[in-house]
Amino acid sequence: MSTALATADKRRTTLSNGRPAPPARAAARRRRRGWGPTVFAVPALLWYGVFMAGPVVAMFVISLNKWASLISPHEFTGTDNYRRVFDDPAFYDALRNTGVQLGVALPLMIPLAFMLGYYLQLRPPGHRVLRVLCFTPGLLSLSAKAMIFMGMLAPEGGVNGLLRTAGLGSAATPWLADPSTALAAVILVDVWAGIGYTAVLFAARLASVPDGVYEAAALDGAGHWRRMWQVAFPVCKGFVGVATMLQFLWTLFNSSATVLMLTKGGPGTSSTTLSYLMYQRAFLQQDVGYSQAVGVLLFVLGLAGMVVIRRVLRQNY
């Protein structure tokens, strides 16, 4: 009798095509499993929509309005803010300064950070202290960094004092108040702040290379220079792209704080960058529409720069 019951159950759970029908419990489990990833992704999607995509859309909408501040009435003006931007000489000064900043900081910072990271990976005497010193600029607040360099670059500060002590008093200058050196001072601070942190990351990547690889290269007659570029550098090729993109974005979008602390964009517009121009027009001149138009152009410039960097690195590495 039990055999007959089992046969009947089997017939009831068989589909018309002859395959066994999946049990209801298994089907429900699969449905729950299908919804699971979606449920877990919802908080991340909400976060991205509210705090990432939302501000970009809001920036574009505000750029199409005449808007003194976010709490004041606004008037739709279309592309008038963009026309004002392209007719403003200050925008072209800021664009040129941003190009100089990127063109100097990135080619200087990435190779120096790699070489410093390679040196740290060799574990020289005091390498632990050196790692801490390299990482320290990343732990300091922007105001602390600015205070350090304002003291060093002041007319009676440390740099001019060293020049006078060395008999080079004629080279002493008010570095932050001289139009020919103000932007260079801003670039110097950005490079100093970013090079140590990037070097520590390079050193961590190079730690995966076995010591025997360097020893074999040394036995083949390769000195430190050849070992660095022919053995260590290929290991870091992928990270070079990541570091370049991160520093590009940081310099492009976050240099306004350094400019604000050190020079306030002056003298004139000699050290004004695009990101500082956004801040200046929004908070100092109460012209949010103009500021967000610059922000949209800066966003497009950032996307274009990322594409160019990616293609260049893909072709060469």
Secondary structure, 3 states (H helix, E strand, C coil): CHHHHHHHHHHHCECCCCCECCCHHHHHHHHHHHHHHHHHHHHHHHHHHHHHHHHHHHHHHHHCEEECCCCCCEEECCCHHHHHHHCCHHHHHHHHHHHHHHHHHHHHHHHHHHHHHHHHHCCCCCHHHHHHHHHHHHHCCHHHHHHHHHHHHCCCCHHHHHHHHCCCHHHCCCCCCCCCCHHHHHHHHHHHHHHHHHHHHHHHHHCCCCHHHHHHHHHCCCCHHHHHHHHHHHHCHHHHHHHHHHHHHHHHHHCHHHHHHHCCCCCCCCCCCHHHHHHHHHHHCCCHHHHHHHHHHHHHHHHHHHHHHHHHHHHHC
